[in-house]
Amino acid sequence: MANTVSSLKRVRITEGRTEVNRIRRTRLRHQIRSLRRLLEAKDAKSATAIVPKTFSLIDRSAKWGIIKKNTAARYKSRITLRLRKLAAA
């Protein structure tokens, strides 16, 4: 258990940041999940409409440290490939 005032404050800050990060991670996962469901349903029009919002959220998550930069790049790359494949079909 923390004893000093500064360590108690750090505990409070860490709890708050953990909650914020949890919310952000959940939002990211839900956004990616909804996009993947549209791609699986072969709904190219709706998927294309939601891609900019998803990419923005992925980029911000990487910036915040929720996910790593390479993970963000991988997500975006795979989404783009699937979207192009769907649009071509």
Backbone atoms as SQL, in Angstrom:
CREATE TABLE atoms (id INTEGER PRIMARY KEY, chain TEXT, resi INTEGER, resn TEXT, atom TEXT, x REAL, y REAL, z REAL);
INSERT INTO atoms VALUES
  (1, 'A', 1, 'MET', 'N', 0.844, -1.188, 0.000),
  (2, 'A', 1, 'MET', 'CA', 0.000, 0.000, 0.000),
  (3, 'A', 1, 'MET', 'C', 0.883, 1.243, 0.000),
  (4, 'A', 2, 'ALA', 'N', 0.480, 2.228, -0.773),
  (5, 'A', 2, 'ALA', 'CA', 1.233, 3.473, -0.852),
  (6, 'A', 2, 'ALA', 'C', 1.103, 4.255, 0.445),
  (7, 'A', 3, 'ASN', 'N', 2.203, 4.899, 0.845),
  (8, 'A', 3, 'ASN', 'CA', 2.184, 5.648, 2.100),
  (9, 'A', 3, 'ASN', 'C', 2.319, 7.146, 1.906),
  (10, 'A', 4, 'THR', 'N', 3.168, 7.567, 0.986),
  (11, 'A', 4, 'THR', 'CA', 3.398, 9.002, 0.845),
  (12, 'A', 4, 'THR', 'C', 2.269, 9.643, 0.048),
  (13, 'A', 5, 'VAL', 'N', 2.153, 10.953, 0.209),
  (14, 'A', 5, 'VAL', 'CA', 1.104, 11.703, -0.470),
  (15, 'A', 5, 'VAL', 'C', 1.267, 11.579, -1.980),
  (16, 'A', 6, 'SER', 'N', 2.509, 11.707, -2.443),
  (17, 'A', 6, 'SER', 'CA', 2.747, 11.654, -3.889),
  (18, 'A', 6, 'SER', 'C', 2.434, 10.267, -4.456),
  (19, 'A', 7, 'SER', 'N', 2.749, 9.222, -3.717),
  (20, 'A', 7, 'SER', 'CA', 2.450, 7.879, -4.227),
  (21, 'A', 7, 'SER', 'C', 0.949, 7.603, -4.208),
  (22, 'A', 8, 'LEU', 'N', 0.233, 8.145, -3.223),
  (23, 'A', 8, 'LEU', 'CA', -1.222, 8.008, -3.198),
  (24, 'A', 8, 'LEU', 'C', -1.838, 8.734, -4.392),
  (25, 'A', 9, 'LYS', 'N', -1.287, 9.909, -4.705),
  (26, 'A', 9, 'LYS', 'CA', -1.770, 10.656, -5.862),
  (27, 'A', 9, 'LYS', 'C', -1.506, 9.874, -7.145),
  (28, 'A', 10, 'ARG', 'N', -0.326, 9.274, -7.268),
  (29, 'A', 10, 'ARG', 'CA', 0.004, 8.484, -8.455),
  (30, 'A', 10, 'ARG', 'C', -0.956, 7.305, -8.610),
  (31, 'A', 11, 'VAL', 'N', -1.365, 6.705, -7.502),
  (32, 'A', 11, 'VAL', 'CA', -2.327, 5.602, -7.543),
  (33, 'A', 11, 'VAL', 'C', -3.652, 6.094, -8.108),
  (34, 'A', 12, 'ARG', 'N', -4.110, 7.269, -7.647),
  (35, 'A', 12, 'ARG', 'CA', -5.364, 7.832, -8.147),
  (36, 'A', 12, 'ARG', 'C', -5.273, 8.143, -9.637),
  (37, 'A', 13, 'ILE', 'N', -4.160, 8.736, -10.051),
  (38, 'A', 13, 'ILE', 'CA', -3.978, 9.078, -11.462),
  (39, 'A', 13, 'ILE', 'C', -3.947, 7.816, -12.318),
  (40, 'A', 14, 'THR', 'N', -3.238, 6.805, -11.844),
  (41, 'A', 14, 'THR', 'CA', -3.126, 5.552, -12.593),
  (42, 'A', 14, 'THR', 'C', -4.490, 4.895, -12.761),
  (43, 'A', 15, 'GLU', 'N', -5.290, 4.914, -11.719),
  (44, 'A', 15, 'GLU', 'CA', -6.636, 4.336, -11.818),
  (45, 'A', 15, 'GLU', 'C', -7.471, 5.081, -12.856),
  (46, 'A', 16, 'GLY', 'N', -7.372, 6.389, -12.868),
  (47, 'A', 16, 'GLY', 'CA', -8.107, 7.183, -13.842),
  (48, 'A', 16, 'GLY', 'C', -7.638, 6.909, -15.261),
  (49, 'A', 17, 'ARG', 'N', -6.324, 6.850, -15.474),
  (50, 'A', 17, 'ARG', 'CA', -5.779, 6.599, -16.802),
  (51, 'A', 17, 'ARG', 'C', -6.142, 5.187, -17.276),
  (52, 'A', 18, 'THR', 'N', -6.135, 4.237, -16.352),
  (53, 'A', 18, 'THR', 'CA', -6.503, 2.870, -16.701),
  (54, 'A', 18, 'THR', 'C', -7.933, 2.820, -17.205),
  (55, 'A', 19, 'GLU', 'N', -8.813, 3.545, -16.554),
  (56, 'A', 19, 'GLU', 'CA', -10.222, 3.572, -16.964),
  (57, 'A', 19, 'GLU', 'C', -10.374, 4.206, -18.347),
  (58, 'A', 20, 'VAL', 'N', -9.669, 5.305, -18.578),
  (59, 'A', 20, 'VAL', 'CA', -9.722, 5.977, -19.882),
  (60, 'A', 20, 'VAL', 'C', -9.206, 5.040, -20.974),
  (61, 'A', 21, 'ASN', 'N', -8.082, 4.381, -20.704),
  (62, 'A', 21, 'ASN', 'CA', -7.504, 3.459, -21.689),
  (63, 'A', 21, 'ASN', 'C', -8.435, 2.288, -21.969),
  (64, 'A', 22, 'ARG', 'N', -9.118, 1.805, -20.940),
  (65, 'A', 22, 'ARG', 'CA', -10.058, 0.696, -21.120),
  (66, 'A', 22, 'ARG', 'C', -11.205, 1.126, -22.039),
  (67, 'A', 23, 'ILE', 'N', -11.713, 2.329, -21.820),
  (68, 'A', 23, 'ILE', 'CA', -12.800, 2.848, -22.653),
  (69, 'A', 23, 'ILE', 'C', -12.345, 2.985, -24.098),
  (70, 'A', 24, 'ARG', 'N', -11.156, 3.548, -24.284),
  (71, 'A', 24, 'ARG', 'CA', -10.635, 3.748, -25.635),
  (72, 'A', 24, 'ARG', 'C', -10.402, 2.420, -26.353),
  (73, 'A', 25, 'ARG', 'N', -9.847, 1.448, -25.649),
  (74, 'A', 25, 'ARG', 'CA', -9.595, 0.137, -26.246),
  (75, 'A', 25, 'ARG', 'C', -10.901, -0.538, -26.647),
  (76, 'A', 26, 'THR', 'N', -11.911, -0.416, -25.792),
  (77, 'A', 26, 'THR', 'CA', -13.221, -0.997, -26.082),
  (78, 'A', 26, 'THR', 'C', -13.841, -0.342, -27.310),
  (79, 'A', 27, 'ARG', 'N', -13.744, 0.996, -27.379),
  (80, 'A', 27, 'ARG', 'CA', -14.287, 1.718, -28.527),
  (81, 'A', 27, 'ARG', 'C', -13.605, 1.287, -29.822),
  (82, 'A', 28, 'LEU', 'N', -12.284, 1.119, -29.752),
  (83, 'A', 28, 'LEU', 'CA', -11.524, 0.681, -30.925),
  (84, 'A', 28, 'LEU', 'C', -11.988, -0.706, -31.368),
  (85, 'A', 29, 'ARG', 'N', -12.089, -1.620, -30.442),
  (86, 'A', 29, 'ARG', 'CA', -12.495, -2.988, -30.780),
  (87, 'A', 29, 'ARG', 'C', -13.891, -3.030, -31.376),
  (88, 'A', 30, 'HIS', 'N', -14.801, -2.259, -30.817),
  (89, 'A', 30, 'HIS', 'CA', -16.171, -2.239, -31.329),
  (90, 'A', 30, 'HIS', 'C', -16.216, -1.672, -32.745),
  (91, 'A', 31, 'GLN', 'N', -15.428, -0.632, -32.987),
  (92, 'A', 31, 'GLN', 'CA', -15.402, -0.015, -34.314),
  (93, 'A', 31, 'GLN', 'C', -14.845, -0.998, -35.346),
  (94, 'A', 32, 'ILE', 'N', -13.755, -1.662, -35.002),
  (95, 'A', 32, 'ILE', 'CA', -13.157, -2.637, -35.922),
  (96, 'A', 32, 'ILE', 'C', -14.117, -3.802, -36.149),
  (97, 'A', 33, 'ARG', 'N', -14.771, -4.240, -35.090),
  (98, 'A', 33, 'ARG', 'CA', -15.717, -5.346, -35.195),
  (99, 'A', 33, 'ARG', 'C', -16.881, -4.991, -36.117),
  (100, 'A', 34, 'SER', 'N', -17.404, -3.776, -35.990),
  (101, 'A', 34, 'SER', 'CA', -18.532, -3.375, -36.834),
  (102, 'A', 34, 'SER', 'C', -18.105, -3.297, -38.297),
  (103, 'A', 35, 'LEU', 'N', -16.887, -2.816, -38.555),
  (104, 'A', 35, 'LEU', 'CA', -16.385, -2.752, -39.928),
  (105, 'A', 35, 'LEU', 'C', -16.192, -4.156, -40.497),
  (106, 'A', 36, 'ARG', 'N', -15.636, -5.048, -39.706),
  (107, 'A', 36, 'ARG', 'CA', -15.425, -6.425, -40.170),
  (108, 'A', 36, 'ARG', 'C', -16.755, -7.116, -40.470),
  (109, 'A', 37, 'ARG', 'N', -17.757, -6.832, -39.670),
  (110, 'A', 37, 'ARG', 'CA', -19.080, -7.430, -39.925),
  (111, 'A', 37, 'ARG', 'C', -19.665, -6.931, -41.238),
  (112, 'A', 38, 'LEU', 'N', -19.468, -5.643, -41.540),
  (113, 'A', 38, 'LEU', 'CA', -19.930, -5.107, -42.820),
  (114, 'A', 38, 'LEU', 'C', -19.181, -5.759, -43.980),
  (115, 'A', 39, 'LEU', 'N', -17.893, -5.971, -43.801),
  (116, 'A', 39, 'LEU', 'CA', -17.104, -6.618, -44.853),
  (117, 'A', 39, 'LEU', 'C', -17.553, -8.066, -45.062),
  (118, 'A', 40, 'GLU', 'N', -17.827, -8.769, -43.969),
  (119, 'A', 40, 'GLU', 'CA', -18.292, -10.153, -44.078),
  (120, 'A', 40, 'GLU', 'C', -19.667, -10.227, -44.724),
  (121, 'A', 41, 'ALA', 'N', -20.491, -9.195, -44.488),
  (122, 'A', 41, 'ALA', 'CA', -21.828, -9.153, -45.076),
  (123, 'A', 41, 'ALA', 'C', -21.798, -8.670, -46.519),
  (124, 'A', 42, 'LYS', 'N', -20.593, -8.343, -47.016),
  (125, 'A', 42, 'LYS', 'CA', -20.379, -7.876, -48.387),
  (126, 'A', 42, 'LYS', 'C', -21.126, -6.580, -48.676),
  (127, 'A', 43, 'ASP', 'N', -21.188, -5.728, -47.658),
  (128, 'A', 43, 'ASP', 'CA', -21.833, -4.424, -47.788),
  (129, 'A', 43, 'ASP', 'C', -20.752, -3.369, -48.032),
  (130, 'A', 44, 'ALA', 'N', -20.320, -3.248, -49.287),
  (131, 'A', 44, 'ALA', 'CA', -19.198, -2.380, -49.638),
  (132, 'A', 44, 'ALA', 'C', -19.517, -0.908, -49.402),
  (133, 'A', 45, 'LYS', 'N', -20.736, -0.514, -49.670),
  (134, 'A', 45, 'LYS', 'CA', -21.113, 0.896, -49.538),
  (135, 'A', 45, 'LYS', 'C', -21.025, 1.352, -48.078),
  (136, 'A', 46, 'SER', 'N', -21.612, 0.594, -47.185),
  (137, 'A', 46, 'SER', 'CA', -21.576, 0.947, -45.763),
  (138, 'A', 46, 'SER', 'C', -20.162, 0.842, -45.202),
  (139, 'A', 47, 'ALA', 'N', -19.438, -0.180, -45.647),
  (140, 'A', 47, 'ALA', 'CA', -18.068, -0.366, -45.169),
  (141, 'A', 47, 'ALA', 'C', -17.192, 0.808, -45.594),
  (142, 'A', 48, 'THR', 'N', -17.353, 1.252, -46.831),
  (143, 'A', 48, 'THR', 'CA', -16.578, 2.390, -47.329),
  (144, 'A', 48, 'THR', 'C', -16.903, 3.652, -46.535),
  (145, 'A', 49, 'ALA', 'N', -18.136, 3.790, -46.143),
  (146, 'A', 49, 'ALA', 'CA', -18.547, 4.972, -45.383),
  (147, 'A', 49, 'ALA', 'C', -17.951, 4.990, -43.981),
  (148, 'A', 50, 'ILE', 'N', -17.750, 3.821, -43.383),
  (149, 'A', 50, 'ILE', 'CA', -17.277, 3.746, -42.002),
  (150, 'A', 50, 'ILE', 'C', -15.748, 3.668, -41.903),
  (151, 'A', 51, 'VAL', 'N', -15.058, 3.417, -43.028),
  (152, 'A', 51, 'VAL', 'CA', -13.600, 3.265, -43.018),
  (153, 'A', 51, 'VAL', 'C', -12.868, 4.500, -42.492),
  (154, 'A', 52, 'PRO', 'N', -13.183, 5.722, -42.934),
  (155, 'A', 52, 'PRO', 'CA', -12.430, 6.879, -42.416),
  (156, 'A', 52, 'PRO', 'C', -12.513, 7.029, -40.897),
  (157, 'A', 53, 'LYS', 'N', -13.690, 6.787, -40.340),
  (158, 'A', 53, 'LYS', 'CA', -13.852, 6.879, -38.884),
  (159, 'A', 53, 'LYS', 'C', -13.023, 5.798, -38.189),
  (160, 'A', 54, 'THR', 'N', -13.027, 4.601, -38.767),
  (161, 'A', 54, 'THR', 'CA', -12.270, 3.498, -38.183),
  (162, 'A', 54, 'THR', 'C', -10.775, 3.775, -38.242),
  (163, 'A', 55, 'PHE', 'N', -10.296, 4.226, -39.399),
  (164, 'A', 55, 'PHE', 'CA', -8.869, 4.515, -39.546),
  (165, 'A', 55, 'PHE', 'C', -8.439, 5.627, -38.596),
  (166, 'A', 56, 'SER', 'N', -9.292, 6.624, -38.426),
  (167, 'A', 56, 'SER', 'CA', -8.985, 7.713, -37.508),
  (168, 'A', 56, 'SER', 'C', -8.850, 7.188, -36.088),
  (169, 'A', 57, 'LEU', 'N', -9.755, 6.313, -35.699),
  (170, 'A', 57, 'LEU', 'CA', -9.715, 5.737, -34.354),
  (171, 'A', 57, 'LEU', 'C', -8.487, 4.849, -34.174),
  (172, 'A', 58, 'ILE', 'N', -8.120, 4.108, -35.210),
  (173, 'A', 58, 'ILE', 'CA', -6.923, 3.261, -35.146),
  (174, 'A', 58, 'ILE', 'C', -5.678, 4.130, -34.972),
  (175, 'A', 59, 'ASP', 'N', -5.588, 5.198, -35.766),
  (176, 'A', 59, 'ASP', 'CA', -4.430, 6.094, -35.673),
  (177, 'A', 59, 'ASP', 'C', -4.335, 6.765, -34.311),
  (178, 'A', 60, 'ARG', 'N', -5.460, 7.225, -33.798),
  (179, 'A', 60, 'ARG', 'CA', -5.454, 7.859, -32.482),
  (180, 'A', 60, 'ARG', 'C', -5.088, 6.855, -31.393),
  (181, 'A', 61, 'SER', 'N', -5.552, 5.622, -31.519),
  (182, 'A', 61, 'SER', 'CA', -5.213, 4.597, -30.528),
  (183, 'A', 61, 'SER', 'C', -3.715, 4.325, -30.521),
  (184, 'A', 62, 'ALA', 'N', -3.111, 4.316, -31.708),
  (185, 'A', 62, 'ALA', 'CA', -1.666, 4.124, -31.786),
  (186, 'A', 62, 'ALA', 'C', -0.938, 5.314, -31.162),
  (187, 'A', 63, 'LYS', 'N', -1.444, 6.510, -31.401),
  (188, 'A', 63, 'LYS', 'CA', -0.833, 7.713, -30.844),
  (189, 'A', 63, 'LYS', 'C', -0.913, 7.704, -29.317),
  (190, 'A', 64, 'TRP', 'N', -2.040, 7.273, -28.796),
  (191, 'A', 64, 'TRP', 'CA', -2.238, 7.242, -27.345),
  (192, 'A', 64, 'TRP', 'C', -1.496, 6.101, -26.670),
  (193, 'A', 65, 'GLY', 'N', -1.045, 5.117, -27.458),
  (194, 'A', 65, 'GLY', 'CA', -0.344, 3.981, -26.879),
  (195, 'A', 65, 'GLY', 'C', -1.257, 2.828, -26.517),
  (196, 'A', 66, 'ILE', 'N', -2.480, 2.862, -26.996),
  (197, 'A', 66, 'ILE', 'CA', -3.411, 1.762, -26.734),
  (198, 'A', 66, 'ILE', 'C', -2.958, 0.534, -27.517),
  (199, 'A', 67, 'ILE', 'N', -2.536, 0.758, -28.766),
  (200, 'A', 67, 'ILE', 'CA', -1.951, -0.292, -29.594),
  (201, 'A', 67, 'ILE', 'C', -0.643, 0.238, -30.156),
  (202, 'A', 68, 'LYS', 'N', 0.211, -0.678, -30.614),
  (203, 'A', 68, 'LYS', 'CA', 1.486, -0.257, -31.183),
  (204, 'A', 68, 'LYS', 'C', 1.294, 0.216, -32.619),
  (205, 'A', 69, 'LYS', 'N', 2.276, 0.981, -33.109),
  (206, 'A', 69, 'LYS', 'CA', 2.182, 1.547, -34.456),
  (207, 'A', 69, 'LYS', 'C', 2.086, 0.459, -35.520),
  (208, 'A', 70, 'ASN', 'N', 2.867, -0.601, -35.371),
  (209, 'A', 70, 'ASN', 'CA', 2.829, -1.680, -36.368),
  (210, 'A', 70, 'ASN', 'C', 1.497, -2.418, -36.343),
  (211, 'A', 71, 'THR', 'N', 0.900, -2.531, -35.173),
  (212, 'A', 71, 'THR', 'CA', -0.413, -3.154, -35.061),
  (213, 'A', 71, 'THR', 'C', -1.450, -2.311, -35.784),
  (214, 'A', 72, 'ALA', 'N', -1.363, -1.004, -35.616),
  (215, 'A', 72, 'ALA', 'CA', -2.278, -0.098, -36.303),
  (216, 'A', 72, 'ALA', 'C', -2.106, -0.222, -37.814),
  (217, 'A', 73, 'ALA', 'N', -0.864, -0.274, -38.264),
  (218, 'A', 73, 'ALA', 'CA', -0.594, -0.401, -39.699),
  (219, 'A', 73, 'ALA', 'C', -1.135, -1.720, -40.236),
  (220, 'A', 74, 'ARG', 'N', -0.994, -2.776, -39.458),
  (221, 'A', 74, 'ARG', 'CA', -1.495, -4.086, -39.882),
  (222, 'A', 74, 'ARG', 'C', -3.015, -4.082, -39.988),
  (223, 'A', 75, 'TYR', 'N', -3.694, -3.513, -38.998),
  (224, 'A', 75, 'TYR', 'CA', -5.151, -3.423, -39.046),
  (225, 'A', 75, 'TYR', 'C', -5.604, -2.674, -40.295),
  (226, 'A', 76, 'LYS', 'N', -4.996, -1.516, -40.528),
  (227, 'A', 76, 'LYS', 'CA', -5.384, -0.690, -41.668),
  (228, 'A', 76, 'LYS', 'C', -5.111, -1.394, -42.990),
  (229, 'A', 77, 'SER', 'N', -3.979, -2.072, -43.065),
  (230, 'A', 77, 'SER', 'CA', -3.617, -2.772, -44.293),
  (231, 'A', 77, 'SER', 'C', -4.606, -3.893, -44.600),
  (232, 'A', 78, 'ARG', 'N', -4.924, -4.682, -43.615),
  (233, 'A', 78, 'ARG', 'CA', -5.840, -5.805, -43.838),
  (234, 'A', 78, 'ARG', 'C', -7.251, -5.324, -44.169),
  (235, 'A', 79, 'ILE', 'N', -7.676, -4.265, -43.521),
  (236, 'A', 79, 'ILE', 'CA', -8.999, -3.709, -43.819),
  (237, 'A', 79, 'ILE', 'C', -9.034, -3.202, -45.253),
  (238, 'A', 80, 'THR', 'N', -7.990, -2.481, -45.655),
  (239, 'A', 80, 'THR', 'CA', -7.916, -1.945, -47.010),
  (240, 'A', 80, 'THR', 'C', -7.935, -3.056, -48.044),
  (241, 'A', 81, 'LEU', 'N', -7.160, -4.115, -47.808),
  (242, 'A', 81, 'LEU', 'CA', -7.127, -5.249, -48.741),
  (243, 'A', 81, 'LEU', 'C', -8.505, -5.887, -48.884),
  (244, 'A', 82, 'ARG', 'N', -9.173, -6.094, -47.763),
  (245, 'A', 82, 'ARG', 'CA', -10.503, -6.715, -47.814),
  (246, 'A', 82, 'ARG', 'C', -11.511, -5.815, -48.512),
  (247, 'A', 83, 'LEU', 'N', -11.400, -4.508, -48.285),
  (248, 'A', 83, 'LEU', 'CA', -12.320, -3.565, -48.914),
  (249, 'A', 83, 'LEU', 'C', -12.105, -3.524, -50.425),
  (250, 'A', 84, 'ARG', 'N', -10.850, -3.516, -50.863),
  (251, 'A', 84, 'ARG', 'CA', -10.556, -3.516, -52.292),
  (252, 'A', 84, 'ARG', 'C', -11.028, -4.797, -52.949),
  (253, 'A', 85, 'LYS', 'N', -10.824, -5.906, -52.266),
  (254, 'A', 85, 'LYS', 'CA', -11.261, -7.197, -52.811),
  (255, 'A', 85, 'LYS', 'C', -12.779, -7.230, -52.950),
  (256, 'A', 86, 'LEU', 'N', -13.478, -6.659, -51.968),
  (257, 'A', 86, 'LEU', 'CA', -14.943, -6.609, -52.013),
  (258, 'A', 86, 'LEU', 'C', -15.424, -5.671, -53.122),
  (259, 'A', 87, 'ALA', 'N', -14.757, -4.540, -53.288),
  (260, 'A', 87, 'ALA', 'CA', -15.143, -3.571, -54.304),
  (261, 'A', 87, 'ALA', 'C', -14.912, -4.128, -55.716),
  (262, 'A', 88, 'ALA', 'N', -13.868, -4.924, -55.860),
  (263, 'A', 88, 'ALA', 'CA', -13.547, -5.501, -57.178),
  (264, 'A', 88, 'ALA', 'C', -14.542, -6.578, -57.566),
  (265, 'A', 89, 'ALA', 'N', -15.105, -7.240, -56.570),
  (266, 'A', 89, 'ALA', 'CA', -16.032, -8.359, -56.867),
  (267, 'A', 89, 'ALA', 'C', -17.389, -7.880, -57.328);
